[in-house]
């Protein structure tokens, strides 16, 4: 039965270790029943933020609200949140069923009732009939599902994931992220999900919080962050991007006429003034032609099956380009020219 998870509100929440500010005071509201990813490089504060929500770290300042409850000073066990760890943390000597039921039994529920709820949770994650096995008899993907079932059986207001797929191979990661997303949507859970993998964040999220230097760099939907990044860091962190210098020559209403080397294109100016401007160009927005664009030389080409990747030497610097044209492949050393699809060029703050 689908239910809507609780809203999560962080008010001026921060964490300090001595003189080190691990998380600068931040404001964030996560709507109930949505999946929000905390994304960023190592050391940006995303895991510390997750652990504060879980109650595993005490906030140095600010408040945490789950629904209408202020849980800032409550212990992890009093918050009604569940966490799926990177290591899964399954008890190797216990059966899968006992692993899933452990939290319920520890909280005082009768073993028979706990096992009945654990069976339902295993069915929910596609592991019906696996309860008698040991974790060592399960594949990595199956162990990950057991960890999710153990978290779900507690019926948490918030479900937290800390790099849950990092121990899986590439193909299984793709399958499991789709399963987590489908489960979250089917049950209406509120999920906070930590990863450093951009493609994983784009695939599973309703909203993404990009973190940098212990603070929020940008918060928005996957499409907003990819198509309309606020700054160079977000643009280059959310997928591949070429960072070049251009110039805003004229502004008419919301549109700017921008020069990029010898080309002129029209873009939303996004509040930036006339003059020099930072631009990010997505690899798929670079078109390779014979003439009429910026002169370029193919430095390297890599055939990837469904597309070809190119590194092009230009007056703007080296540009990374992705071409879906499998019939016409350009060779290293070949002279070409490039133009840009305005849809994949964004003016940003540095």
N, C-alpha and C positions, 0 to 999 in steps of 0.2 A: 504494500500500500504506500503510495507516494505521500510524503509529508514535506513541508517546507522547513528547512533548517533555520537556525537562529541568525539574526543580524549580529555582526561583530563590529564594535566601534573602538578605535584606539584614539585617545585624547592626549596629545602632547606626551606621548609615550617615549621614554628614553632609557638607555642603559649605559652606565659608566663603570669601568673597572679601574679604580684609582684615577690616574690622569688620562686614561684612554677612554674616549667616547665611542663605544661599540655601536650604539644606535643613537643618533641625534634626535631630539624630541620631534615627533611626527604626528600628523593627523591622518587617519584612514578609516573609511567606513566600507564594510563589505556586506552587500545585500544578502539576505537569507536565501538559501537555495542556489547559490552561485559558486563557481570554482574560480578562485583567484590565485594566481601564481606570483610568488616572490622570486624575481629573476635578477641575477647579477653575478659578477666575478667573485672569486674567493676573497673573503675578508671584507665584503661590502656591508655585512650586518644582517643578511637575510635569515640565517639560521638562528642567530641570537634573538631576532624578532619573533620567529616561530616558537622558540623555547619560552619566551616571555608569555606568549598567548597560551601555551600549554601549561604554564605554571612551573616549569622546570628551572626557570631563571626568575629572580625577583626584579621587577622594574625599579630603576633608580628614581624615576619621576613619571608622572602622568597616570592615567587610568585606563582600565580595560573593561569594556562592557560586553557581555554576551546576552543578547536580547535586552531586557530591562535590568539585568543583574550586574552590579559592580563586582567583578571577580578579582580585582587587583590584588587583594590581600589573601585570597583563598588559596589553599593548597591545590596541587594538580588533581588530587582525587575528588575535590569538592567542585570542580569547574564543569563537569560533564563534557569533557573533550576527550577524544581518543587520538593517538598518534601512531602512524606507521613509520618505523625507522628504516634507515638505509640497510641495516644488517638483518632486518626482520625480527631478530631477537626471539626466536622460537625456542622452547625448552626441548632439547634433543631427546630426553628420556620419556617425554610424554607423547601420547598419541595426538594426532591432529585434532580430534574432538576435544580432548582434555586441554590442549593449548587454547582453543577458541573459547572454551567454557571457563578458563582459569579466572578471568576477571570477575565473572558473575559469582562463582563459588567463593572467591575471596571476599566479596561484598556481602556474603551471607545467604545467597540463594541456594535452595536445595539442589543437590547434585542432579537429580532426575530432571528438574525443571531447567537447570542450566544447560544440560545436554540437549534437551528438546530445542531450546533457543539456539544453541550452537549448530545443531543440524540444519535449522532454518537458515542461519547465516551462511553455512557452507553451500547450501543449495543456491542462495542468492549470488554467490561468486562462482558458480559452476563447478562445485566440488562435491556434489551429492554422492554419497557412498564411499568417500575417501577418509571418513572419520577414524577408522581403525589403523591407518598407516602412521608410521613415524615420519617426522620431517625429513630424515635422511633418505627416505624412500620416495621423496617428491622431487620434481625438477625445480629449477630456480623460479620459473614462472608460477608453478603451483605453490611453492613456499610463499611467494609474494601474495598470492590470493588468500592463503591461510592467514597471513598477517592482516590483510584487509578485513577478512571475516571476523578475526578476533577484535578488531577495532569497531566494526559495525554492530556486533552483538550487544555492545554496551549502550546502543542507541544514543550516541553523543549529539549534543547541539552543534558542535564543530568537529570536523574530521581533519586532522593534520597529516601531511605527508612530507617527510624529510628525505629528499633525493631517493625516492622509492625504486627507481629503475636503474640506478647506476651500476648494479651488479649483473645486469642482464646483457646479452648480446644485442646487436643492432636490430635484427629482425624481431626478436621477442620484445624489445623495448617498444617498437611500433605497435605491436599487437596489444601489449599490456596497457599502454597509454590510452588506446581506444576503449579498452574494457573499463578502465577507471572512469573515463569520461561518460561512457554509456551508463555505468552504475550510478554515478553522481546525478545524472539527469533523471534517471528512472526513479530514484528514491528521493529526489529533491533535497539532497544534502548540501550543507554549507561546507565547502572544502577550501583550505589554505594549503598550497602546494609549493614546496621549495625545489628549485632546480637551477642549474647553471646552463642548461641546454636550451638554446633559443627555439629550435624546431619543436621540442617537447612542449615548451610554453605556448607556442603558437597553436599547437594541435589540440590542447586540452582546455584552454582557458576561456572564461567569459571576460575576465579582466586580468591585466598584468601590471604588477608593480615592479618597475625597473629600479634597482637600487645601486647607488654608487657612493663610496666614501661615507658609509653609515647613514645615508639619507635617501629620500625618494627623488630619483631623477625625473620620472614621469609615471603617471598612472592612467591607464586607459584600456580600450579593447585591443585585441591583437591587430586589427586592421588600422586603428588610429595610430598605434605605435610604429607600425611598419610604413604606412603611407604618409603620416604627418608627425614625424618625430620632432621633439622640441629643440634638440641640440645634437651636436656631432656625436657625442657619446652614445646616446640612445639609438641614433641612426645606424651607427657602425656596430652596435651590439645586437640590434634586432635584425639578424641576417647580414648577408654580404652587402657592402656599400662602398662606392668610390667617393672619397672626399677630395673635392677640387675647389679652386678659387674662381669666382666669377665677379660680375659687376652688375648691379641694378642701375640701368641707364635712365629709365623713366617709370613713373607710377601713374596708372589710370584706374581710379576706384580701387578694386581689390586685386587688380592685375599689374604685375611688373614686367617690363621688357628687360630681359637679362642677357648679357653677352657672356658667352663661354668660349674663350679663344676667338675664332673667326665666326662663330655661330651666334644667332640671336633667337631666343625662344621666349614665350610668354608663360609666366608662372604666377600663382598666388604669392603676394609679397609677404603675407603673414605678419604684418606690422613692422617689417624691417625697412629701414630708410634707404634712399638712393646712395650708391657708392659700393665699395667692395663688399662681397657677401660670400659666406661659406655655402657650398652646395654639396648635396649628396646625390649620387647617381646610382640607381640599382643596376646590377649586371644585366638584367633582362631588358633594360631600357636603352641599351647601347646597340645601335644598328650599324652593321658593317656593310659598306658599299664600295663601289669603285672610285667614285669622285663626288664632288659637291659638298663634302664635309670637312672635318678636321683631318689633315694628313696623319697617317699612323703606319706603324710597322708591326707585323705579328712577331712578338718575341717568343711566344710559346703557345702551342695548342695541345689540348688533351681531349681525346675522344671518350665520351662517357656513355655511349649507347643511345640514350634518348636525346642527348644534346652534346654540344662541343663547348669546352671552356677555352677562352683565349686570354692571354696577357698581351696588351697592346701598348707599344711605346708611342707617346704623343707629346705635344708641347705642354699638356696639362700634367704630365707625369705618366706613370704606368696605370692603365685602366684594366680592370678585370671585367670580362664580358662573357655572357652565356648566350649561345645561339642555338635555337631548335632546328636549324636547317641542316639536316643530315646528308643532303645530296650535294651541297656546295661547301666543302671544307677548305679553309684557308691554311696555307702552309707557313711554317716558321720562316721569317725573312721576307714574306710577301708584303708589298706596299698596298695599303688599303686606305679608306677614309671612314670616319665615323660620324654619325648624327645621333641625336637623342630623342627618345619619346618623352615629351613633357610630363606625361603621367607618372614617370619614374624618376623625375628630378625634383628635389625639394630644397627650398631655401631654409637654412637653419641658423640658429645662434651658435657661436663657437663654444 
